[in-house]
């Protein structure tokens, strides 16, 4: 059996030379923000070479395109936004209160 890791998302990506570090986060079961939403808590760091990261992005883009084509995910309409603001992707409504905030 292989170990598996669950994450609610990537909090930060840092590039240093030929190394890319992705900080993986989970929603805290105990800590809340000012809006009473679970806080994101650092869980683990994924470290890749630039080549491995670029390949991973390509694989994830293909998976995202498949999810969009299947109607599981819909892209938000393009709009003017700062370059530092992430592109949001929404899933089709599931009605589950346990759905990750990354997919609402």
LUMKOL-194266 format. One record per atom (N, C-alpha, C, CB): x, y, z; residue number from 1; residue in one letter; chain. Coordinates in pm, whole numbers. Glycine has a CB too. Layout:
// LUMKOL-194266
east->X, north->Y, up->Z, nr->NUM, rest->a, kette->A .
...
//
This chain:
// LUMKOL-194266
east->84, north->-117, up->0, nr->1, rest->x, kette->A .
east->0, north->0, up->0, nr->1, rest->x, kette->A .
east->89, north->124, up->0, nr->1, rest->x, kette->A .
east->-96, north->-1, up->122, nr->1, rest->x, kette->A .
east->47, north->224, up->-74, nr->2, rest->x, kette->A .
east->122, north->349, up->-82, nr->2, rest->x, kette->A .
east->57, north->454, up->6, nr->2, rest->x, kette->A .
east->131, north->398, up->-228, nr->2, rest->x, kette->A .
east->140, north->537, up->67, nr->3, rest->x, kette->A .
east->87, north->646, up->149, nr->3, rest->x, kette->A .
east->18, north->748, up->60, nr->3, rest->x, kette->A .
east->200, north->712, up->232, nr->3, rest->x, kette->A .
east->-93, north->802, up->108, nr->4, rest->x, kette->A .
east->-166, north->905, up->35, nr->4, rest->x, kette->A .
east->-170, north->1031, up->119, nr->4, rest->x, kette->A .
east->-309, north->858, up->-2, nr->4, rest->x, kette->A .
east->-179, north->1144, up->52, nr->5, rest->x, kette->A .
east->-184, north->1272, up->120, nr->5, rest->x, kette->A .
east->-303, north->1351, up->69, nr->5, rest->x, kette->A .
east->-53, north->1351, up->101, nr->5, rest->x, kette->A .
east->-385, north->1403, up->159, nr->6, rest->x, kette->A .
east->-497, north->1487, up->121, nr->6, rest->x, kette->A .
east->-459, north->1632, up->148, nr->6, rest->x, kette->A .
east->-627, north->1448, up->197, nr->6, rest->x, kette->A .
east->-496, north->1723, up->57, nr->7, rest->x, kette->A .
east->-474, north->1864, up->79, nr->7, rest->x, kette->A .
east->-596, north->1941, up->32, nr->7, rest->x, kette->A .
east->-347, north->1913, up->5, nr->7, rest->x, kette->A .
east->-625, north->2052, up->102, nr->8, rest->x, kette->A .
east->-733, north->2140, up->59, nr->8, rest->x, kette->A .
east->-683, north->2240, up->-43, nr->8, rest->x, kette->A .
east->-794, north->2214, up->179, nr->8, rest->x, kette->A .
east->-553, north->2245, up->-66, nr->9, rest->x, kette->A .
east->-502, north->2335, up->-168, nr->9, rest->x, kette->A .
east->-355, north->2369, up->-150, nr->9, rest->x, kette->A .
east->-581, north->2460, up->-168, nr->9, rest->x, kette->A .
east->-308, north->2453, up->-241, nr->10, rest->x, kette->A .
east->-171, north->2503, up->-237, nr->10, rest->x, kette->A .
east->-178, north->2647, up->-189, nr->10, rest->x, kette->A .
east->-101, north->2493, up->-379, nr->10, rest->x, kette->A .
east->-103, north->2678, up->-85, nr->11, rest->x, kette->A .
east->-105, north->2813, up->-28, nr->11, rest->x, kette->A .
east->-4, north->2903, up->-95, nr->11, rest->x, kette->A .
east->-79, north->2808, up->122, nr->11, rest->x, kette->A .
east->115, north->2850, up->-119, nr->12, rest->x, kette->A .
east->221, north->2933, up->-176, nr->12, rest->x, kette->A .
east->312, north->2848, up->-262, nr->12, rest->x, kette->A .
east->301, north->3003, up->-64, nr->12, rest->x, kette->A .
east->361, north->2909, up->-369, nr->13, rest->x, kette->A .
east->459, north->2844, up->-456, nr->13, rest->x, kette->A .
east->583, north->2932, up->-458, nr->13, rest->x, kette->A .
east->403, north->2822, up->-602, nr->13, rest->x, kette->A .
east->697, north->2874, up->-425, nr->14, rest->x, kette->A .
east->823, north->2947, up->-421, nr->14, rest->x, kette->A .
east->920, north->2884, up->-519, nr->14, rest->x, kette->A .
east->882, north->2950, up->-277, nr->14, rest->x, kette->A .
east->981, north->2967, up->-603, nr->15, rest->x, kette->A .
east->1081, north->2919, up->-698, nr->15, rest->x, kette->A .
east->1216, north->2973, up->-654, nr->15, rest->x, kette->A .
east->1047, north->2963, up->-844, nr->15, rest->x, kette->A .
east->1312, north->2882, up->-640, nr->16, rest->x, kette->A .
east->1446, north->2920, up->-599, nr->16, rest->x, kette->A .
east->1543, north->2845, up->-689, nr->16, rest->x, kette->A .
east->1473, north->2888, up->-448, nr->16, rest->x, kette->A .
east->1599, north->2917, up->-788, nr->17, rest->x, kette->A .
east->1688, north->2850, up->-884, nr->17, rest->x, kette->A .
east->1611, north->2748, up->-964, nr->17, rest->x, kette->A .
east->1805, north->2783, up->-813, nr->17, rest->x, kette->A .
east->1653, north->2623, up->-957, nr->18, rest->x, kette->A .
east->1588, north->2517, up->-1035, nr->18, rest->x, kette->A .
east->1492, north->2433, up->-950, nr->18, rest->x, kette->A .
east->1692, north->2427, up->-1098, nr->18, rest->x, kette->A .
east->1456, north->2486, up->-832, nr->19, rest->x, kette->A .
east->1369, north->2414, up->-740, nr->19, rest->x, kette->A .
east->1239, north->2491, up->-719, nr->19, rest->x, kette->A .
east->1439, north->2390, up->-605, nr->19, rest->x, kette->A .
east->1126, north->2419, up->-721, nr->20, rest->x, kette->A .
east->994, north->2477, up->-695, nr->20, rest->x, kette->A .
east->938, north->2411, up->-569, nr->20, rest->x, kette->A .
east->896, north->2458, up->-818, nr->20, rest->x, kette->A .
east->894, north->2495, up->-476, nr->21, rest->x, kette->A .
east->836, north->2445, up->-351, nr->21, rest->x, kette->A .
east->689, north->2484, up->-345, nr->21, rest->x, kette->A .
east->913, north->2502, up->-227, nr->21, rest->x, kette->A .
east->602, north->2386, up->-323, nr->22, rest->x, kette->A .
east->459, north->2410, up->-310, nr->22, rest->x, kette->A .
east->419, north->2380, up->-166, nr->22, rest->x, kette->A .
east->377, north->2323, up->-411, nr->22, rest->x, kette->A .
east->366, north->2479, up->-97, nr->23, rest->x, kette->A .
east->320, north->2460, up->40, nr->23, rest->x, kette->A .
east->174, north->2415, up->37, nr->23, rest->x, kette->A .
east->336, north->2591, up->124, nr->23, rest->x, kette->A .
east->151, north->2294, up->87, nr->24, rest->x, kette->A .
east->18, north->2235, up->88, nr->24, rest->x, kette->A .
east->-51, north->2269, up->221, nr->24, rest->x, kette->A .
east->25, north->2081, up->67, nr->24, rest->x, kette->A .
east->-180, north->2300, up->213, nr->25, rest->x, kette->A .
east->-256, north->2338, up->332, nr->25, rest->x, kette->A .
east->-382, north->2255, up->345, nr->25, rest->x, kette->A .
east->-291, north->2487, up->327, nr->25, rest->x, kette->A .
east->-431, north->2249, up->467, nr->26, rest->x, kette->A .
east->-560, north->2188, up->498, nr->26, rest->x, kette->A .
east->-640, north->2289, up->580, nr->26, rest->x, kette->A .
east->-544, north->2052, up->576, nr->26, rest->x, kette->A .
east->-770, north->2273, up->579, nr->27, rest->x, kette->A .
east->-853, north->2359, up->661, nr->27, rest->x, kette->A .
east->-847, north->2310, up->805, nr->27, rest->x, kette->A .
east->-1000, north->2363, up->609, nr->27, rest->x, kette->A .
east->-820, north->2401, up->897, nr->28, rest->x, kette->A .
east->-805, north->2366, up->1038, nr->28, rest->x, kette->A .
east->-939, north->2323, up->1098, nr->28, rest->x, kette->A .
east->-747, north->2484, up->1117, nr->28, rest->x, kette->A .
east->-939, north->2215, up->1174, nr->29, rest->x, kette->A .
east->-1063, north->2173, up->1239, nr->29, rest->x, kette->A .
east->-1096, north->2258, up->1362, nr->29, rest->x, kette->A .
east->-1054, north->2027, up->1278, nr->29, rest->x, kette->A .
east->-998, north->2335, up->1411, nr->30, rest->x, kette->A .
east->-1019, north->2410, up->1536, nr->30, rest->x, kette->A .
east->-1004, north->2561, up->1521, nr->30, rest->x, kette->A .
east->-924, north->2363, up->1639, nr->30, rest->x, kette->A .
east->-919, north->2608, up->1431, nr->31, rest->x, kette->A .
east->-894, north->2751, up->1418, nr->31, rest->x, kette->A .
east->-988, north->2814, up->1316, nr->31, rest->x, kette->A .
east->-748, north->2777, up->1377, nr->31, rest->x, kette->A .
east->-1043, north->2932, up->1351, nr->32, rest->x, kette->A .
east->-1137, north->3003, up->1266, nr->32, rest->x, kette->A .
east->-1087, north->3145, up->1240, nr->32, rest->x, kette->A .
east->-1277, north->3007, up->1329, nr->32, rest->x, kette->A .
east->-1123, north->3201, up->1123, nr->33, rest->x, kette->A .
east->-1089, north->3340, up->1093, nr->33, rest->x, kette->A .
east->-1200, north->3432, up->1143, nr->33, rest->x, kette->A .
east->-1065, north->3359, up->942, nr->33, rest->x, kette->A .
east->-1191, north->3560, up->1109, nr->34, rest->x, kette->A .
east->-1289, north->3659, up->1155, nr->34, rest->x, kette->A .
east->-1430, north->3632, up->1102, nr->34, rest->x, kette->A .
east->-1245, north->3797, up->1114, nr->34, rest->x, kette->A .
east->-1440, north->3560, up->991, nr->35, rest->x, kette->A .
east->-1571, north->3526, up->933, nr->35, rest->x, kette->A .
east->-1620, north->3388, up->977, nr->35, rest->x, kette->A .
east->-1563, north->3531, up->781, nr->35, rest->x, kette->A .
east->-1551, north->3330, up->1075, nr->36, rest->x, kette->A .
east->-1583, north->3198, up->1130, nr->36, rest->x, kette->A .
east->-1560, north->3085, up->1029, nr->36, rest->x, kette->A .
east->-1727, north->3196, up->1176, nr->36, rest->x, kette->A .
east->-1481, north->3111, up->927, nr->37, rest->x, kette->A .
east->-1444, north->3007, up->832, nr->37, rest->x, kette->A .
east->-1315, north->2939, up->881, nr->37, rest->x, kette->A .
east->-1425, north->3066, up->688, nr->37, rest->x, kette->A .
east->-1298, north->2811, up->854, nr->38, rest->x, kette->A .
east->-1175, north->2743, up->898, nr->38, rest->x, kette->A .
east->-1051, north->2810, up->838, nr->38, rest->x, kette->A .
east->-1179, north->2595, up->859, nr->38, rest->x, kette->A .
east->-947, north->2826, up->919, nr->39, rest->x, kette->A .
east->-821, north->2883, up->871, nr->39, rest->x, kette->A .
east->-743, north->2777, up->795, nr->39, rest->x, kette->A .
east->-736, north->2939, up->989, nr->39, rest->x, kette->A .
east->-666, north->2824, up->698, nr->40, rest->x, kette->A .
east->-578, north->2735, up->624, nr->40, rest->x, kette->A .
east->-452, north->2712, up->707, nr->40, rest->x, kette->A .
east->-543, north->2793, up->482, nr->40, rest->x, kette->A .
east->-414, north->2586, up->725, nr->41, rest->x, kette->A .
east->-297, north->2552, up->806, nr->41, rest->x, kette->A .
east->-197, north->2475, up->721, nr->41, rest->x, kette->A .
east->-339, north->2469, up->930, nr->41, rest->x, kette->A .
east->-70, north->2516, up->726, nr->42, rest->x, kette->A .
east->37, north->2446, up->653, nr->42, rest->x, kette->A .
east->42, north->2301, up->699, nr->42, rest->x, kette->A .
east->175, north->2516, up->676, nr->42, rest->x, kette->A .
east->53, north->2209, up->603, nr->43, rest->x, kette->A .
east->60, north->2067, up->635, nr->43, rest->x, kette->A .
east->188, north->2001, up->586, nr->43, rest->x, kette->A .
east->-58, north->1995, up->578, nr->43, rest->x, kette->A .
east->226, north->2032, up->461, nr->44, rest->x, kette->A .
east->343, north->1965, up->403, nr->44, rest->x, kette->A .
east->393, north->2045, up->285, nr->44, rest->x, kette->A .
east->308, north->1820, up->361, nr->44, rest->x, kette->A .
east->518, north->2026, up->250, nr->45, rest->x, kette->A .
east->576, north->2095, up->135, nr->45, rest->x, kette->A .
east->613, north->1992, up->30, nr->45, rest->x, kette->A .
east->700, north->2178, up->177, nr->45, rest->x, kette->A .
east->575, north->2021, up->-94, nr->46, rest->x, kette->A .
east->610, north->1939, up->-208, nr->46, rest->x, kette->A .
east->723, north->2010, up->-281, nr->46, rest->x, kette->A .
east->486, north->1912, up->-301, nr->46, rest->x, kette->A .
east->835, north->1942, up->-302, nr->47, rest->x, kette->A .
east->951, north->2004, up->-366, nr->47, rest->x, kette->A .
east->978, north->1932, up->-498, nr->47, rest->x, kette->A .
east->1075, north->1998, up->-272, nr->47, rest->x, kette->A .
east->982, north->2011, up->-606, nr->48, rest->x, kette->A .
east->1000, north->1957, up->-741, nr->48, rest->x, kette->A .
east->1110, north->2033, up->-814, nr->48, rest->x, kette->A .
east->868, north->1962, up->-820, nr->48, rest->x, kette->A .
east->1168, north->1968, up->-914, nr->49, rest->x, kette->A .
east->1254, north->2042, up->-1006, nr->49, rest->x, kette->A .
east->1164, north->2128, up->-1094, nr->49, rest->x, kette->A .
east->1343, north->1944, up->-1093, nr->49, rest->x, kette->A .
east->1220, north->2229, up->-1159, nr->50, rest->x, kette->A .
east->1141, north->2314, up->-1248, nr->50, rest->x, kette->A .
east->1079, north->2229, up->-1359, nr->50, rest->x, kette->A .
east->1230, north->2426, up->-1309, nr->50, rest->x, kette->A .
east->1156, north->2135, up->-1414, nr->51, rest->x, kette->A .
east->1103, north->2048, up->-1520, nr->51, rest->x, kette->A .
east->986, north->1963, up->-1470, nr->51, rest->x, kette->A .
east->1215, north->1956, up->-1573, nr->51, rest->x, kette->A .
east->999, north->1906, up->-1351, nr->52, rest->x, kette->A .
east->892, north->1825, up->-1296, nr->52, rest->x, kette->A .
east->768, north->1910, up->-1269, nr->52, rest->x, kette->A .
east->938, north->1754, up->-1167, nr->52, rest->x, kette->A .
east->789, north->2034, up->-1219, nr->53, rest->x, kette->A .
east->678, north->2124, up->-1194, nr->53, rest->x, kette->A .
east->606, north->2159, up->-1324, nr->53, rest->x, kette->A .
east->726, north->2251, up->-1124, nr->53, rest->x, kette->A .
east->683, north->2193, up->-1428, nr->54, rest->x, kette->A .
east->624, north->2228, up->-1558, nr->54, rest->x, kette->A .
east->543, north->2110, up->-1613, nr->54, rest->x, kette->A .
east->734, north->2269, up->-1658, nr->54, rest->x, kette->A .
east->594, north->1990, up->-1600, nr->55, rest->x, kette->A .
east->522, north->1871, up->-1647, nr->55, rest->x, kette->A .
east->395, north->1852, up->-1565, nr->55, rest->x, kette->A .
east->611, north->1746, up->-1638, nr->55, rest->x, kette->A .
east->403, north->1874, up->-1434, nr->56, rest->x, kette->A .
east->286, north->1860, up->-1347, nr->56, rest->x, kette->A .
east->177, north->1959, up->-1383, nr->56, rest->x, kette->A .
east->326, north->1878, up->-1201, nr->56, rest->x, kette->A .
east->216, north->2082, up->-1413, nr->57, rest->x, kette->A .
east->118, north->2184, up->-1453, nr->57, rest->x, kette->A .
east->48, north->2141, up->-1580, nr->57, rest->x, kette->A .
east->186, north->2321, up->-1472, nr->57, rest->x, kette->A .
east->123, north->2087, up->-1675, nr->58, rest->x, kette->A .
east->64, north->2042, up->-1801, nr->58, rest->x, kette->A .
east->-37, north->1929, up->-1777, nr->58, rest->x, kette->A .
east->174, north->1994, up->-1899, nr->58, rest->x, kette->A .
east->-1, north->1834, up->-1691, nr->59, rest->x, kette->A .
east->-91, north->1723, up->-1660, nr->59, rest->x, kette->A .
east->-217, north->1775, up->-1591, nr->59, rest->x, kette->A .
east->-20, north->1618, up->-1570, nr->59, rest->x, kette->A .
east->-202, north->1870, up->-1496, nr->60, rest->x, kette->A .
east->-318, north->1926, up->-1426, nr->60, rest->x, kette->A .
east->-407, north->2007, up->-1520, nr->60, rest->x, kette->A .
east->-272, north->2014, up->-1309, nr->60, rest->x, kette->A .
east->-346, north->2079, up->-1616, nr->61, rest->x, kette->A .
east->-427, north->2153, up->-1713, nr->61, rest->x, kette->A .
east->-510, north->2059, up->-1798, nr->61, rest->x, kette->A .
east->-337, north->2240, up->-1803, nr->61, rest->x, kette->A .
east->-452, north->1946, up->-1837, nr->62, rest->x, kette->A .
east->-527, north->1847, up->-1915, nr->62, rest->x, kette->A .
east->-641, north->1789, up->-1832, nr->62, rest->x, kette->A .
east->-433, north->1734, up->-1962, nr->62, rest->x, kette->A .
east->-615, north->1762, up->-1703, nr->63, rest->x, kette->A .
east->-720, north->1709, up->-1615, nr->63, rest->x, kette->A .
east->-830, north->1814, up->-1598, nr->63, rest->x, kette->A .
east->-661, north->1669, up->-1477, nr->63, rest->x, kette->A .
east->-793, north->1940, up->-1582, nr->64, rest->x, kette->A .
east->-892, north->2048, up->-1568, nr->64, rest->x, kette->A .
east->-977, north->2059, up->-1694, nr->64, rest->x, kette->A .
east->-822, north->2182, up->-1538, nr->64, rest->x, kette->A .
east->-915, north->2053, up->-1810, nr->65, rest->x, kette->A .
east->-989, north->2060, up->-1935, nr->65, rest->x, kette->A .
east->-1090, north->1945, up->-1944, nr->65, rest->x, kette->A .
east->-893, north->2056, up->-2056, nr->65, rest->x, kette->A .
east->-1052, north->1827, up->-1898, nr->66, rest->x, kette->A .
east->-1144, north->1713, up->-1898, nr->66, rest->x, kette->A .
east->-1261, north->1736, up->-1803, nr->66, rest->x, kette->A .
east->-1069, north->1584, up->-1859, nr->66, rest->x, kette->A .
east->-1233, north->1795, up->-1686, nr->67, rest->x, kette->A .
east->-1339, north->1824, up->-1590, nr->67, rest->x, kette->A .
east->-1435, north->1930, up->-1643, nr->67, rest->x, kette->A .
east->-1279, north->1870, up->-1457, nr->67, rest->x, kette->A .
east->-1381, north->2031, up->-1712, nr->68, rest->x, kette->A .
east->-1465, north->2135, up->-1773, nr->68, rest->x, kette->A .
east->-1552, north->2072, up->-1882, nr->68, rest->x, kette->A .
east->-1377, north->2250, up->-1832, nr->68, rest->x, kette->A .
east->-1491, north->1989, up->-1967, nr->69, rest->x, kette->A .
east->-1565, north->1925, up->-2075, nr->69, rest->x, kette->A .
east->-1676, north->1834, up->-2022, nr->69, rest->x, kette->A .
east->-1470, north->1844, up->-2163, nr->69, rest->x, kette->A .
east->-1652, north->1772, up->-1905, nr->70, rest->x, kette->A .
east->-1752, north->1682, up->-1846, nr->70, rest->x, kette->A .
east->-1859, north->1759, up->-1768, nr->70, rest->x, kette->A .
east->-1683, north->1582, up->-1754, nr->70, rest->x, kette->A .
east->-1840, north->1890, up->-1754, nr->71, rest->x, kette->A .
east->-1938, north->1971, up->-1681, nr->71, rest->x, kette->A .
east->-1923, north->1967, up->-1530, nr->71, rest->x, kette->A .
east->-2074, north->1926, up->-1717, nr->71, rest->x, kette->A .
east->-1816, north->1904, up->-1481, nr->72, rest->x, kette->A .
east->-1793, north->1896, up->-1337, nr->72, rest->x, kette->A .
east->-1743, north->2030, up->-1283, nr->72, rest->x, kette->A .
east->-1690, north->1784, up->-1305, nr->72, rest->x, kette->A .
east->-1669, north->2102, up->-1366, nr->73, rest->x, kette->A .
east->-1612, north->2231, up->-1329, nr->73, rest->x, kette->A .
east->-1649, north->2332, up->-1436, nr->73, rest->x, kette->A .
east->-1456, north->2223, up->-1312, nr->73, rest->x, kette->A .
east->-1677, north->2455, up->-1394, nr->74, rest->x, kette->A .
east->-1698, north->2562, up->-1492, nr->74, rest->x, kette->A .
east->-1604, north->2676, up->-1459, nr->74, rest->x, kette->A .
east->-1846, north->2610, up->-1494, nr->74, rest->x, kette->A .
east->-1550, north->2737, up->-1562, nr->75, rest->x, kette->A .
east->-1457, north->2848, up->-1544, nr->75, rest->x, kette->A .
east->-1535, north->2976, up->-1524, nr->75, rest->x, kette->A .
east->-1361, north->2861, up->-1664, nr->75, rest->x, kette->A .
east->-1483, north->3063, up->-1438, nr->76, rest->x, kette->A .
east->-1542, north->3196, up->-1422, nr->76, rest->x, kette->A .
east->-1515, north->3277, up->-1547, nr->76, rest->x, kette->A .
east->-1485, north->3268, up->-1297, nr->76, rest->x, kette->A .
east->-1604, north->3370, up->-1578, nr->77, rest->x, kette->A .
east->-1586, north->3456, up->-1694, nr->77, rest->x, kette->A .
east->-1461, north->3541, up->-1676, nr->77, rest->x, kette->A .
east->-1710, north->3545, up->-1717, nr->77, rest->x, kette->A .
east->-1382, north->3563, up->-1783, nr->78, rest->x, kette->A .
east->-1264, north->3649, up->-1772, nr->78, rest->x, kette->A .
east->-1306, north->3790, up->-1733, nr->78, rest->x, kette->A .
east->-1185, north->3650, up->-1905, nr->78, rest->x, kette->A .
east->-1226, north->3853, up->-1653, nr->79, rest->x, kette->A .
east->-1252, north->3991, up->-1611, nr->79, rest->x, kette->A .
east->-1119, north->4059, up->-1584, nr->79, rest->x, kette->A .
east->-1344, north->3995, up->-1485, nr->79, rest->x, kette->A .
east->-1123, north->4188, up->-1569, nr->80, rest->x, kette->A .
east->-1001, north->4260, up->-1535, nr->80, rest->x, kette->A .
east->-967, north->4230, up->-1390, nr->80, rest->x, kette->A .
east->-1018, north->4414, up->-1558, nr->80, rest->x, kette->A .
east->-846, north->4186, up->-1367, nr->81, rest->x, kette->A .
east->-802, north->4156, up->-1231, nr->81, rest->x, kette->A .
east->-652, north->4177, up->-1224, nr->81, rest->x, kette->A .
east->-841, north->4011, up->-1189, nr->81, rest->x, kette->A .
east->-601, north->4207, up->-1105, nr->82, rest->x, kette->A .
east->-456, north->4222, up->-1092, nr->82, rest->x, kette->A .
east->-385, north->4092, up->-1127, nr->82, rest->x, kette->A .
east->-420, north->4266, up->-949, nr->82, rest->x, kette->A .
east->-265, north->4102, up->-1178, nr->83, rest->x, kette->A .
east->-190, north->3983, up->-1218, nr->83, rest->x, kette->A .
east->-163, north->3890, up->-1101, nr->83, rest->x, kette->A .
east->-58, north->4024, up->-1283, nr->83, rest->x, kette->A .
east->-162, north->3942, up->-979, nr->84, rest->x, kette->A .
east->-133, north->3859, up->-862, nr->84, rest->x, kette->A .
east->-256, north->3787, up->-810, nr->84, rest->x, kette->A .
east->-75, north->3944, up->-753, nr->84, rest->x, kette->A .
east->-375, north->3823, up->-858, nr->85, rest->x, kette->A .
east->-497, north->3758, up->-812, nr->85, rest->x, kette->A .
east->-513, north->3624, up->-882, nr->85, rest->x, kette->A .
east->-621, north->3849, up->-837, nr->85, rest->x, kette->A .
east->-540, north->3516, up->-806, nr->86, rest->x, kette->A .
east->-553, north->3384, up->-868, nr->86, rest->x, kette->A .
east->-678, north->3374, up->-955, nr->86, rest->x, kette->A .
east->-556, north->3276, up->-762, nr->86, rest->x, kette->A .
east->-673, north->3285, up->-1051, nr->87, rest->x, kette->A .
east->-790, north->3255, up->-1134, nr->87, rest->x, kette->A .
east->-874, north->3156, up->-1055, nr->87, rest->x, kette->A .
east->-749, north->3197, up->-1276, nr->87, rest->x, kette->A .
east->-1000, north->3186, up->-1037, nr->88, rest->x, kette->A .
east->-1088, north->3099, up->-961, nr->88, rest->x, kette->A .
east->-1160, north->3003, up->-1053, nr->88, rest->x, kette->A .
east->-1190, north->3182, up->-881, nr->88, rest->x, kette->A .
east->-1174, north->2882, up->-1007, nr->89, rest->x, kette->A .
east->-1247, north->2780, up->-1081, nr->89, rest->x, kette->A .
east->-1355, north->2728, up->-987, nr->89, rest->x, kette->A .
east->-1152, north->2664, up->-1130, nr->89, rest->x, kette->A .
east->-1477, north->2714, up->-1036, nr->90, rest->x, kette->A .
east->-1587, north->2665, up->-954, nr->90, rest->x, kette->A .
east->-1630, north->2528, up->-1001, nr->90, rest->x, kette->A .
east->-1705, north->2763, up->-958, nr->90, rest->x, kette->A .
east->-1671, north->2445, up->-906, nr->91, rest->x, kette->A .
east->-1729, north->2317, up->-943, nr->91, rest->x, kette->A .
east->-1879, north->2336, up->-959, nr->91, rest->x, kette->A .
east->-1697, north->2206, up->-838, nr->91, rest->x, kette->A .
east->-1940, north->2241, up->-1026, nr->92, rest->x, kette->A .
east->-2086, north->2243, up->-1034, nr->92, rest->x, kette->A .
east->-2140, north->2225, up->-893, nr->92, rest->x, kette->A .
east->-2140, north->2132, up->-1131, nr->92, rest->x, kette->A .
east->-2253, north->2286, up->-860, nr->93, rest->x, kette->A .
east->-2305, north->2276, up->-724, nr->93, rest->x, kette->A .
east->-2325, north->2131, up->-681, nr->93, rest->x, kette->A .
east->-2437, north->2351, up->-712, nr->93, rest->x, kette->A .
east->-2273, north->2098, up->-563, nr->94, rest->x, kette->A .
east->-2287, north->1962, up->-514, nr->94, rest->x, kette->A .
east->-2380, north->1954, up->-396, nr->94, rest->x, kette->A .
east->-2152, north->1906, up->-475, nr->94, rest->x, kette->A .
east->-2401, north->2066, up->-329, nr->95, rest->x, kette->A .
east->-2489, north->2069, up->-213, nr->95, rest->x, kette->A .
east->-2423, north->2016, up->-87, nr->95, rest->x, kette->A .
east->-2611, north->1990, up->-241, nr->95, rest->x, kette->A .
east->-2300, north->1972, up->-96, nr->96, rest->x, kette->A .
east->-2232, north->1917, up->21, nr->96, rest->x, kette->A .
east->-2174, north->2028, up->107, nr->96, rest->x, kette->A .
east->-2122, north->1821, up->-22, nr->96, rest->x, kette->A .
east->-2209, north->2032, up->237, nr->97, rest->x, kette->A .
east->-2152, north->2133, up->324, nr->97, rest->x, kette->A .
east->-2005, north->2107, up->353, nr->97, rest->x, kette->A .
east->-2229, north->2140, up->454, nr->97, rest->x, kette->A .
east->-1955, north->1989, up->317, nr->98, rest->x, kette->A .
east->-1817, north->1953, up->343, nr->98, rest->x, kette->A .
east->-1726, north->1981, up->225, nr->98, rest->x, kette->A .
east->-1807, north->1809, up->379, nr->98, rest->x, kette->A .
east->-1779, north->2042, up->120, nr->99, rest->x, kette->A .
east->-1698, north->2071, up->3, nr->99, rest->x, kette->A .
east->-1589, north->2171, up->38, nr->99, rest->x, kette->A .
east->-1785, north->2124, up->-112, nr->99, rest->x, kette->A .
east->-1473, north->2155, up->-19, nr->100, rest->x, kette->A .
east->-1362, north->2246, up->6, nr->100, rest->x, kette->A .
east->-1395, north->2387, up->-42, nr->100, rest->x, kette->A .
east->-1234, north->2195, up->-62, nr->100, rest->x, kette->A .
east->-1350, north->2487, up->33, nr->101, rest->x, kette->A .
east->-1371, north->2627, up->-9, nr->101, rest->x, kette->A .
east->-1298, north->2656, up->-138, nr->101, rest->x, kette->A .
east->-1325, north->2724, up->100, nr->101, rest->x, kette->A .
east->-1199, north->2574, up->-172, nr->102, rest->x, kette->A .
east->-1127, north->2593, up->-298, nr->102, rest->x, kette->A .
east->-1214, north->2561, up->-418, nr->102, rest->x, kette->A .
east->-1002, north->2507, up->-300, nr->102, rest->x, kette->A .
east->-1326, north->2494, up->-394, nr->103, rest->x, kette->A .
east->-1411, north->2450, up->-504, nr->103, rest->x, kette->A .
east->-1553, north->2500, up->-489, nr->103, rest->x, kette->A .
east->-1410, north->2300, up->-513, nr->103, rest->x, kette->A .
east->-1571, north->2616, up->-431, nr->104, rest->x, kette->A .
east->-1704, north->2677, up->-418, nr->104, rest->x, kette->A .
east->-1713, north->2797, up->-505, nr->104, rest->x, kette->A .
east->-1736, north->2713, up->-274, nr->104, rest->x, kette->A .
//
